[in-house]
Structure formats: structure tokens, C-alpha cells
């Protein structure tokens, strides 16, 4: 089959979407005709996306302190789903929209306010259809696949429905990390998408290479949800390639260098590669261990091979490492790049682990090209960290931040606000931490804890030991009336705790205020990025080039 793989809107175009770039390289290596496209580098889509949140902040002025560019995309996705499903039923669309837009539970928008969003939703839908028609006419694919994330679900479904209108015989596939909020094969949400969307032939859950290769060879049936357990040994035999065990590629170094052909690399801040798959830790709010099943990494020379190949091919030196954590290979990577006197710079997720308490080790990371560390600190309260299964010490977190900042490595800190049983004093500890370590923090990004229920023996969102106990203790309630399940496809729940949503929003507002009072940025626009970089350079002037990080290019230049 001729295959076309896409990253649907909306996903921040910080780096090329590694999933479809890696699949393209793998499928080409296996002899397939394949092309890829990222909708998120289209300015005609990105402008109304930003305008949507500008409008929301005009209608609900309080939301200007809600970190809306981090909090809002999930709600925007739900609003898009309401439009996608109910645009021909205006009364039901208005009612569901009012529920969705009432993010904090204290704002019931008028019909006129809801209608103000409709032109933006229409503009986005029209542009998605137009781009879909263009790539169908240009590539004439037999199979079209879309990356399905929480925020891309409405557009992915729209794209595949348009594909079926244009070519009823085309095979249509959804796939991704979960793919819906980490939902597994047993999730009623995943099954509901397949049942209610007859234009979707397959949903793929799990490592994509083997499954997509088999689909492209027409070895698997349509109308099914396919996960690793559905890949029979006969398929692995019929499609010889990298060593595969239980549906997983055993040696990641067998995989080819990602192929960005069809994308526009100049529109991204960084290029992207992956060194590992999965995570060795089991934080109670994360789905990584369920999706990837086990942690694997490839030899560092294989990763360096990709870095060099992409650097030469695109004349770019900055990379985002799309790994859950870089701790398990950062030492080897930095040493390899130092040995080669390489000019490659990299940005990655890190845990504040013990090795980062050593200033000499952190200096090595900086000398080896690390310019940004994204740290999921989540909380600065010891009891809350224990509930999260973070296995982290607050004192260590502070020292690690200071060590990284001393070498000019930009420290992006991520926070989960409103974790169950995080009391007022526990939340205050996080605020106190931000104030104490403000000069060692490049930026801070607070987000609300999102509850997901469990289904039988398989959690909908990771191995939620903590979440499961909270569900048992507190019970849960629907966020939206049951009558809208078919429109949204996904069921959304919250713990049955009085005023829990407004509490979380109030805490995000309070954290945002503390950040503003103490000069801690949270950049989401070109102007804000520039200001954040100026502040960092002023705080750490002796670090020179190590503090200079690229500002998002291309699509972000419209902001």
C-alpha cells in the first residue's frame, strides 16, 4: 500500500513529530511507499488556535491567571469534539459547549459567548479539510494514519472521515501513545471510538513499527483495535526484520535514522531523536510503563549516529531528545559528544537524581551539549511526592536545580497542582520552593492533576496505584452528562470531592501569581521566550553560549 502518515492538529511544533518520522524511515527501509505531513506547521491553523485562547481570556478574564496555554488545550479538544459531532444540532452543541467552557465550575457562558467561538472552529475545520484534500490528491494513498493524542483526536477523526469520503477503499488508522490519554486496548473509550466512527478501520496501540508494517502489507484485518498482543508469531515470521519478542523490537539500534522528508525542518526549534523507549520509574500519574511495557535503550553510538546524520542533512545543531528521561544515557551521550568536540546541543527530560548532586558531573553535561533540562518536580512536599511514587527528596531537587543553573543549563520545572490529598500546607511548600530557588529556575509550568478511572485489571492511564485508591476512597463523578458520551467519545470523570475543580484552578492561579511576583517566567509566545532568555542570561552571565537556546521558529514567528 501507499501510506500517508500525519500528525494532526493541535500539537506544539517544537520539534519534528518523531513518531511519524521514525515510522516513515522504517517503512521505507522495508520497501514501502510512504509520505508524512505535520498539520501543526500550517500558519492558517495555528493562528485561529491562538485566537481561540485569546477569545476565552476575553470572555472569562479570570482565566488570564490559569496558565491557559497549558491548561486549556484539553478543553479546546473537547470543544472541537462537540463541534465535530453536534454542529448540526445547535441546541445540543450549545449545551455541551457551556459545560466544557465552564472550566472552573463557576462560569456558565451565555449562548452569545459560546457562538463567538464558532467562527474559529469553522475556520479550523475548513482548513483541515482543505489540507486533507490536497494531500489525498497529491499522494493518492491507500492507507492514511493519524497520530491520536488527547489534543489531536477531533482533527484526526475529521481527517480520516474526509479520507473515506474521498476514497472509500482507503485504509484509515489511528495510533499513538495510548492512544487516548494512555487508554489501553481494554478501555471502553478506545472501543467506543472504533464502534462510533465507522470511517476508522483500525486503532493501533503499542510499538508502531511492527503493526504499521503488517497493516501496510494487508496482513491484519480491518475493523479491529490492534495491540501488541494481537500480533501473532506468524506475522513476525512473514515480515522478517529487526528481532522482535512479544511484539517489541529487542534492539533499538536496528532502527533507521528518523526521516523528516515531507516536513519542514526549518519551522521547528529543534530536531528530534529518541535514545530510549519507556521509563524505568513508575510515577503513579504516568502511563509510560503501560504503553512501552518495559524500558529499553540503544547503544549510545547508535544515537550519536542519528545526531550526526540529521545534523549534516539539515545543517542544524539543536536537538530535543524525545525520551521519558535522559538520566540513563546522559553520561554516555555527553562523553561521546565531548570526545568528538561536537557542536550539537540538546534538550531533554531529567529526574533530579543523585548523580546530579555532583557539580563536576553537571559540568560534564553542559560541556557535552546539554542546554535545557526539563524536570518533572511535580510538588515540593515530601508526603505528596511519596503519594506520587516519585522517590524524590525536596532538598535534592533544590540542589540539582542550583547545580544545573550554575552551568547555564536552562531548568524548566513542571508542577502538578491539586494532587489528591495535597493539603493547603503541602501546596504552600511548592510555592515556598519556587520562591527559594527562583534564580535557579528558568521557567515553571503548573498543570492540574487530571484524574482517570481504572477499568477492570487494566488502568486507563498508567499503573495508577495511587489513583485507584483515591477512586475507592472518594468515589467519582462525571464531568459531562451521560447523554453526550457519543459526542465526546471519551468519558471524563473527576473525584467526588467538593469543589475539587475550583480548588485546582485557584491553586494554579496562586502559583502563577507567585511566579509573576518573583519573576519566574512561563513562556508560551515569542515575546515571552525572548524575555525569559534575557532574564536567564542576566542571572548567569558567565556561562556564555551554554545559556543561549533557540527560540521557536517558523510557525511561532506569527505569535
C-alpha positions in Angstrom: 0.0 0.0 0.0 1.0 3.6 -0.5 0.9 5.1 3.0 0.5 8.6 4.3 1.1 9.3 8.0 0.2 12.6 9.7 0.4 14.5 12.9 -3.0 16.2 13.2 -3.5 19.5 15.0 -3.1 20.5 17.7 0.4 19.6 18.9 3.1 22.3 19.6 5.6 22.3 16.7 8.6 22.5 18.9 10.4 19.6 17.1 9.5 17.3 14.2 7.0 14.7 15.2 9.3 11.8 15.9 6.6 9.1 15.7 5.7 9.5 12.1 9.3 10.4 11.1 10.5 7.2 12.6 7.7 5.2 11.0 8.5 6.7 7.6 12.1 5.7 7.9 11.2 2.2 9.0 8.6 1.6 6.3 10.9 2.9 3.6 13.6 0.6 4.8 11.1 -2.2 4.4 10.3 -1.2 0.9 7.0 0.7 1.4 6.0 3.9 -0.5 5.2 6.3 2.4 4.9 10.1 2.9 4.3 12.2 6.1 2.9 15.6 6.9 2.6 17.7 10.1 -0.5 19.9 10.1 0.9 21.9 13.0 3.3 23.9 10.9 0.5 25.4 8.9 0.0 29.1 10.0 -3.6 29.1 8.9 -4.3 26.5 11.6 -2.0 27.9 14.3 -3.5 31.5 14.2 -7.1 30.5 15.0 -5.8 28.1 17.7 -4.1 31.0 19.5 -7.1 33.3 18.7 -9.3 30.7 20.5 -7.5 31.2 23.8 -7.3 34.9 23.4 -11.1 34.9 23.0 -11.5 32.7 26.0 -9.5 35.1 28.1 -11.6 38.0 27.0 -14.8 36.2 27.8 -13.5 34.8 31.1 -11.0 37.4 32.3 -10.1 35.3 35.4 -8.5 32.7 33.1 -5.6 35.0 32.3 -4.1 33.7 35.6 -4.9 30.0 34.9 -1.9 29.2 32.7 -4.4 28.7 30.0 -2.0 27.7 27.3 -1.1 24.6 29.4 -4.5 24.0 31.0 -6.7 24.9 28.0 -5.7 22.5 25.2 -7.5 19.6 26.7 -10.7 21.6 27.0 -10.2 23.0 23.5 -10.0 19.4 22.2 -13.3 18.6 23.9 -14.9 21.7 22.4 -13.7 20.7 18.9 -15.2 17.2 19.5 -18.5 18.9 20.4 -18.4 20.9 17.2 -17.4 17.8 15.1 -20.2 15.7 16.5 -23.0 18.2 17.1 -22.6 21.1 14.6 -25.9 20.0 13.0 -27.6 20.0 16.4 -27.2 23.6 17.6 -29.1 23.3 20.9 -27.1 20.2 22.0 -23.9 21.8 20.8 -24.5 25.0 22.8 -25.4 23.0 26.0 -22.3 20.8 25.8 -20.1 23.8 24.9 -21.3 25.6 28.0 -20.3 22.6 30.1 -16.9 22.3 28.5 -16.1 26.0 28.7 -17.0 26.2 32.4 -13.5 25.0 33.2 -13.5 26.0 36.9 -17.2 25.2 37.5 -18.1 28.8 38.2 -18.8 30.2 34.7 -21.9 29.4 32.7 -21.4 31.1 29.4 -24.3 32.7 27.5 -25.4 31.5 24.1 -23.8 34.6 22.6 -20.5 33.9 24.3 -20.5 30.3 23.0 -21.4 31.4 19.5 -18.4 33.7 19.5 -16.1 30.6 19.2 -18.0 29.1 16.3 -16.2 31.1 13.5 -12.8 29.9 14.8 -14.0 26.3 15.0 -15.4 26.6 11.4 -12.1 28.1 10.2 -10.1 25.3 11.7 -12.4 22.5 10.3 -12.4 24.1 6.8 -8.6 24.3 6.8 -8.2 20.7 8.0 -10.5 19.5 5.2 -8.6 21.6 2.6 -5.2 20.2 3.6 -6.6 16.7 3.6 -8.0 17.1 0.1 -4.6 18.4 -1.1 -2.6 15.5 0.3 -5.1 13.0 -1.0 -4.9 14.5 -4.5 -1.1 14.7 -4.4 -0.2 11.3 -2.9 -3.2 9.1 -3.6 -2.5 6.9 -0.6 -4.1 3.5 0.0 -3.6 3.9 3.8 -3.8 7.0 5.9 -2.7 7.1 9.6 -3.1 9.8 12.2 -1.3 10.2 15.5 -4.0 10.1 18.1 -3.3 12.2 21.2 -5.8 13.7 23.6 -5.4 17.1 21.8 -5.4 15.7 18.3 -8.4 13.4 18.5 -11.1 15.7 16.9 -8.8 16.6 13.9 -7.6 13.1 13.5 -11.2 11.8 13.3 -12.1 14.6 10.9 -9.1 13.9 8.6 -9.9 10.2 8.4 -13.6 10.9 7.8 -12.6 13.1 4.9 -10.2 10.4 3.6 -13.1 7.9 3.5 -15.3 10.5 1.6 -12.6 10.9 -1.0 -11.6 7.2 -1.2 -13.9 4.7 0.5 -11.4 2.0 -0.1 -8.5 3.7 1.7 -7.5 2.1 4.9 -7.7 4.5 7.9 -5.7 4.1 11.0 -5.3 5.8 14.4 -2.3 5.2 16.6 -0.2 6.7 19.3 0.9 6.6 22.9 -2.1 5.1 24.5 -3.6 6.4 22.3 -6.3 8.3 24.2 -4.9 9.7 27.4 -2.9 6.5 27.8 -6.0 4.3 27.3 -5.2 0.7 26.6 -6.9 -1.9 24.5 -9.4 -2.7 27.2 -10.6 0.8 27.7 -14.3 1.5 26.9 -13.2 4.9 25.4 -10.9 3.2 22.9 -13.5 0.7 21.9 -16.2 3.5 21.7 -14.1 5.3 19.1 -14.0 2.3 16.8 -17.7 1.5 17.4 -18.9 5.0 16.8 -16.6 6.0 14.0 -17.2 3.6 11.1 -14.8 5.6 8.9 -11.9 4.4 11.2 -10.7 0.9 10.1 -8.1 0.3 12.9 -6.7 1.7 16.1 -3.1 0.7 16.8 -1.9 0.6 20.4 1.7 -0.2 21.1 5.0 -0.1 19.3 4.1 1.1 15.9 6.8 -0.3 13.5 5.7 -3.9 13.5 2.0 -3.2 13.5 2.0 -0.5 10.8 4.3 -2.6 8.6 1.8 -5.5 8.9 -1.1 -3.2 8.1 0.7 -1.8 5.1 1.1 -5.4 3.8 -2.6 -6.0 4.4 -1.8 -8.9 6.9 -4.2 -7.7 9.6 -8.0 -7.4 9.4 -9.9 -4.1 9.3 -12.5 -3.0 11.9 -10.3 -4.0 14.8 -8.4 -2.5 17.6 -4.8 -3.9 17.3 -2.3 -4.0 20.2 0.9 -5.9 20.7 -1.0 -8.9 22.0 -2.8 -9.1 18.6 0.5 -9.5 16.6 0.7 -13.3 16.1 4.0 -15.0 15.6 3.0 -15.8 12.0 3.1 -12.0 11.2 6.6 -11.7 12.8 7.6 -14.7 10.6 6.0 -13.4 7.4 7.6 -9.9 7.9 11.2 -10.6 8.8 13.1 -7.6 10.0 14.5 -6.5 13.4 14.5 -9.0 16.2 11.0 -8.9 17.8 10.0 -10.5 21.0 6.4 -10.4 22.2 5.7 -7.6 19.8 8.6 -5.4 20.9 11.7 -4.6 18.9 14.5 -6.0 21.1 17.4 -4.0 19.6 16.5 -0.3 19.0 19.8 0.2 17.2 18.3 -1.8 14.3 16.0 1.1 13.6 17.0 3.6 10.9 17.6 7.3 11.4 14.3 9.3 11.5 13.3 10.6 8.1 11.8 14.1 8.0 11.0 14.1 4.3 7.7 15.8 3.8 8.1 18.0 6.9 9.6 21.5 7.0 12.5 21.2 9.5 13.3 24.9 9.4 9.9 25.6 11.1 10.9 23.7 14.3 13.1 25.0 17.1 15.0 21.7 17.4 15.3 18.5 15.5 14.3 15.3 17.3 15.6 11.8 18.0 14.9 9.1 20.7 17.6 7.2 22.5 15.2 5.0 24.6 11.7 3.8 24.9 9.7 3.6 28.1 10.7 4.6 31.7 12.3 2.7 34.5 10.3 4.6 37.1 6.6 4.1 37.9 5.2 7.5 39.0 1.5 7.0 39.9 0.1 9.5 37.4 2.0 8.3 34.3 1.2 5.8 31.6 4.7 5.2 30.2 5.2 1.8 31.8 1.9 0.5 30.5 2.4 1.8 26.9 6.0 0.8 26.3 5.8 -2.2 28.7 9.5 -2.1 29.7 12.4 0.2 29.5 14.9 -0.2 26.6 17.7 2.0 25.4 20.1 1.7 22.5 23.9 1.9 22.5 25.0 5.5 22.5 26.9 5.2 19.3 23.6 4.4 17.6 22.1 7.6 18.9 25.2 9.7 18.0 25.0 8.2 14.5 21.5 9.7 14.2 22.5 13.0 15.6 25.3 13.4 13.1 23.3 12.2 10.2 20.5 14.7 10.9 22.9 17.5 11.7 24.6 17.0 8.3 21.4 16.5 6.4 19.6 19.6 7.7 22.6 21.8 8.9 21.0 22.0 12.4 22.8 21.6 15.7 20.0 21.7 18.2 18.0 18.6 19.2 15.2 17.7 21.5 15.5 14.1 22.9 12.0 12.7 22.9 12.7 10.3 25.8 10.8 10.0 29.0 14.1 10.6 30.9 17.7 11.1 29.8 19.2 10.1 33.1 20.1 6.6 31.9 22.2 7.8 29.0 23.1 11.4 29.6 26.6 10.5 30.9 27.4 8.4 27.9 26.0 10.9 25.5 27.8 13.9 26.9 31.1 12.0 27.0 30.7 10.9 23.4 30.0 14.5 22.2 32.9 15.9 24.2 35.3 13.3 22.7 34.2 14.4 19.2 34.4 18.1 20.1 30.8 18.3 18.7 28.8 21.5 18.4 25.5 19.6 19.0 23.2 21.0 21.7 20.4 19.0 23.3 17.3 19.5 25.4 15.8 16.6 27.4 13.8 15.5 30.4 15.7 14.7 33.6 14.9 13.4 37.1 16.6 15.2 39.9 18.6 12.0 40.7 21.7 11.6 42.9 24.3 11.9 40.1 23.2 15.5 39.5 24.3 16.4 43.0 27.8 16.3 41.7 28.8 19.7 40.2 31.5 18.0 38.1 29.0 15.7 36.5 26.7 18.5 35.7 29.6 20.5 34.2 30.2 17.5 32.0 26.6 17.5 30.8 26.9 21.2 29.9 30.3 20.6 28.1 28.7 17.7 26.3 26.0 19.9 24.8 23.1 19.9 27.3 21.4 23.3 27.2 18.0 22.6 28.8 16.8 20.2 31.4 13.0 19.6 31.8 12.4 18.4 35.4 9.1 17.0 36.4 9.3 18.1 40.1 5.5 18.0 40.4 5.5 19.0 44.1 7.8 20.3 46.9 6.0 18.4 49.7 7.5 15.2 50.8 4.2 13.4 51.6 2.8 14.4 48.2 5.9 13.1 46.4 5.5 9.8 48.2 1.9 9.5 47.1 3.1 10.2 43.5 5.7 7.4 43.9 8.3 10.0 42.8 11.1 8.6 45.0 12.4 12.1 45.3 13.8 14.3 48.1 12.9 18.0 48.2 16.4 19.0 49.3 17.9 17.1 46.4 15.6 18.9 44.0 16.8 22.2 45.1 20.5 21.3 44.9 20.1 19.8 41.5 18.4 23.0 40.2 21.3 25.1 41.6 23.9 22.8 40.0 22.3 22.9 36.6 21.8 26.6 36.7 25.4 27.2 37.7 26.4 25.6 34.4 23.8 27.7 32.5 21.6 24.7 31.7 18.1 26.1 31.5 15.8 24.4 34.1 12.2 24.0 33.0 10.2 22.8 36.1 6.9 21.1 35.7 4.3 21.1 38.5 1.1 19.0 39.2 -1.4 21.1 41.2 -4.2 19.6 43.2 -3.0 16.0 43.5 -5.4 14.2 45.8 -4.6 14.6 49.5 -2.3 17.5 48.7 -3.5 19.8 51.5 -3.1 23.5 51.8 0.2 23.3 53.7 1.6 20.8 51.1 0.7 23.2 48.3 2.3 26.1 50.2 5.6 24.1 50.3 5.7 24.2 46.5 5.1 27.9 46.5 7.9 28.4 49.1 10.2 26.2 47.0 9.6 28.4 43.9 10.5 31.5 45.9 13.6 30.0 47.4 15.0 28.7 44.2 13.7 31.3 41.7 17.1 32.3 40.5 17.9 28.6 39.6 14.6 28.2 37.7 14.5 29.2 34.0 10.7 28.6 33.9 7.9 26.9 35.8 4.8 25.4 34.3 1.9 24.4 36.6 -0.8 22.0 35.4 -3.8 20.5 37.2 -3.9 16.8 38.3 -6.2 15.0 35.8 -8.0 12.0 37.2 -8.6 8.9 35.1 -10.6 5.9 36.4 -9.4 2.3 36.2 -11.2 -0.3 34.1 -11.0 -3.9 35.5 -7.5 -5.1 35.7 -6.1 -2.5 33.2 -5.8 1.1 34.2 -7.0 3.6 31.7 -4.0 5.8 32.4 -0.9 4.0 33.5 -0.4 1.9 36.6 -2.4 4.2 38.9 -1.9 2.6 42.2 -2.5 5.9 44.0 -5.3 6.9 41.6 -7.1 3.6 42.2 -7.0 4.0 45.9 -8.3 7.6 45.6 -11.1 6.4 43.4 -12.1 3.8 46.0 -11.8 6.3 48.8 -13.6 9.3 47.3 -15.7 7.9 44.5 -16.0 9.7 41.2 -18.5 11.7 39.2 -19.0 12.6 35.6 -17.8 15.9 34.3 -20.4 16.0 31.5 -23.9 14.5 31.2 -24.0 10.9 30.0 -26.2 12.0 27.0 -23.0 13.4 25.5 -20.9 10.3 25.7 -21.4 9.5 22.0 -20.5 13.1 21.0 -17.3 13.3 23.1 -16.5 9.6 22.6 -14.3 9.8 25.8 -15.9 9.8 29.2 -14.5 12.3 31.6 -14.5 12.0 35.4 -13.4 13.8 38.5 -13.0 12.5 42.0 -16.1 13.2 44.0 -14.5 15.8 46.3 -16.5 19.0 46.9 -15.2 22.0 44.9 -12.2 19.9 43.6 -12.1 21.6 40.2 -12.3 25.2 41.5 -9.7 24.3 44.1 -7.2 23.2 41.5 -7.8 26.2 39.3 -7.4 28.5 42.3 -4.1 26.9 43.1 -2.9 27.3 39.6 -3.8 31.0 39.8 -2.0 31.3 43.1 1.1 29.6 41.7 1.0 31.8 38.6 0.8 34.9 40.8 3.8 33.8 42.9 5.7 33.2 39.7 4.9 36.7 38.4 5.7 38.4 41.7 9.1 36.7 41.8 10.0 37.0 38.1 9.7 33.3 37.2 8.7 33.1 33.5 6.3 30.6 31.9 6.9 31.4 28.2 4.3 30.5 25.5 5.0 33.2 22.9 7.9 34.6 21.0 7.9 37.8 23.2 7.8 35.7 26.4 10.6 33.4 25.2 12.8 36.4 24.5 12.1 37.9 27.9 12.8 34.6 29.6 16.1 34.2 27.8 17.2 37.7 28.7 16.4 37.1 32.4 18.4 33.8 32.3 21.4 35.4 30.7 21.4 38.2 33.3 21.2 35.7 36.1 24.0 33.6 34.7 26.2 35.9 32.5 29.4 33.9 33.0 28.0 30.8 31.2 28.2 32.3 27.7 26.9 30.2 24.9 25.5 27.5 27.1 22.6 29.7 28.1 21.7 30.6 24.5 18.8 28.4 23.5 17.0 28.8 20.2 13.6 30.4 20.2 10.9 28.5 18.3 11.0 29.5 14.6 8.6 29.2 11.7 5.1 29.0 12.9 5.9 30.6 16.2 7.1 33.7 14.4 3.4 34.6 13.9 2.8 35.0 17.6 
